[in-house]
Amino acid sequence: MDPFARVPLGQTGVTVTRLGMGLAPIGGLYSPVGDQTAIGAIDEAWRHGVRFFDTAPLYGAGLSEKRAGRALRGRDGLTLSTKVGRRLVSGAEDAGIWSEHSGAVPVWDFSAEGVRTSHRESLERLGLDRVDLLHLHDPDEHFTEAVTEALPALVQLRREGTIGAVSAGMNQSAMLTEFARTGQFDCFLLAGRYSLLDQSGLADLLPECERRGISVIVGGVYNSGVLADPHAGASFDYRPAPPEVVARAQAMARLCERHEVPLRAAALQFPLGHPAVAGVLVGIRSPEEAADAVAMANVKIPEALWQDLVAAWLLDPEVPVP
C-alpha cells in the first residue's frame, strides 16, 4: 500500500493518509513521555509523510491535545481529529493509566452544550481554529443522550462548516452499526475489532458501512500489544492476553517469519484489505515508534503469506486481505 495516499472519508471533502498516528500514548499512557519526546514523535511521523493525527481530551486529561497542538500548528495539509463526550474539569484525582498529571480530570458529558463546550476547549488546548473530524468518544453507556443530543450538535457543527466530518469512536462494532443506520455519520473509528486476531467488526459494521458509503478508520491494529510482540504476559484488549491468544499470535509470527515479514507489518496492513476501511491508526509515543510504524506500513507483503495464514486456519478464507 501507499501509506501516504490521501483517501476521502465518506462523501465529505475530508481526506486522510492511509496511515495515521494515534496520539493517546503521548498523553503519558502507562508511563511518562514528556513534551520533547511527544513533539519529536509527531515531527518524525510528519517527516515521513503522515498527515493524519488523532487525539482526544481524555488522553492525559488534555496533555495529548496540548502537545499535538504545539507540534502541528502552522503545518499545511494536516488532517486532525479529536473527540467529544468527556469534558475536562479542574481536579487532581488518581489518573489511573495516565502517568502525567495535567491538573484536570475528565467527566462524561454527551449533552448538546457539552459537545459544543468540549469542541471549543479542545481548540483552545490545541491552539488551532479547526479540527477536521470530531468523534463521539466511547458512548457505550450513553446511547440515548449520544443520539438525541450529541449527534445533532455534531451535525450542526458540520452544517456550519466548523468541522468537516461526523464520527464516533468505540471499542465495539454493534453500537457503531446502530449509529450507521441513523444516516448521519460520515465515518467511524473502530478500535481493536478488525484485526488479525479479532474480526468481529466484519459481522455487522463493515458491511453496513460499505453499503452506505461510510468510511471506517481502524485503530488498535496490534490489539494493545500482543500483535506487536506476542509473548507471555503481552496485552490483549488492554488486559493480559490469555495463553491461547498468545499462542495464536505466535503461530502467525512464525508464518510471517517464513516470508520475511514482521508480524507488525501484517497486523498493520491487514485491515486495509476491506473496501470500507479508509485508513489505520497506530499509537506512537516516541520518534522511534513513529519511524517503526512507517517502516511496517511500507513492507511489501506477498499474497502467499495471506494464503498460508488461511491454510493454517489462522485466518478465515472469506476475510478480505490487501
Sequence and secondary structure as in RCSB ss.txt:
>XXXX:A:sequence
MDPFARVPLGQTGVTVTRLGMGLAPIGGLYSPVGDQTAIGAIDEAWRHGVRFFDTAPLYGAGLSEKRAGRALRGR
DGLTLSTKVGRRLVSGAEDAGIWSEHSGAVPVWDFSAEGVRTSHRESLERLGLDRVDLLHLHDPDEHFTEAVTEA
LPALVQLRREGTIGAVSAGMNQSAMLTEFARTGQFDCFLLAGRYSLLDQSGLADLLPECERRGISVIVGGVYNSG
VLADPHAGASFDYRPAPPEVVARAQAMARLCERHEVPLRAAALQFPLGHPAVAGVLVGIRSPEEAADAVAMANVK
IPEALWQDLVAAWLLDPEVPVP
>XXXX:A:secstr
  TT EEE TTSS EEESEEEE SGGGTBSS   HHHHHHHHHHHHHHT  EEE  TTTTTTHHHHHHHHHHTT 
SS EEEEEESEEEEE     TTB S  SEEEEE  SHHHHHHHHHHHHHHHT S  SEEEEE  TT HHHIIIII
HHHHHHHHHHTS SEEEEEES SHHHHHHHTTT  SEEEEESSSSSS  GGGGTHHHHHHHHT EEEEE TTGGG
TTTS  TT EETTEE  HHHHHHHHHHHHHHHHTT  HHHHHHHGGGGSTTEEEEEEE SSHHHHHHHHHHHH  
  HHHHHHHHHTTSS TTS   
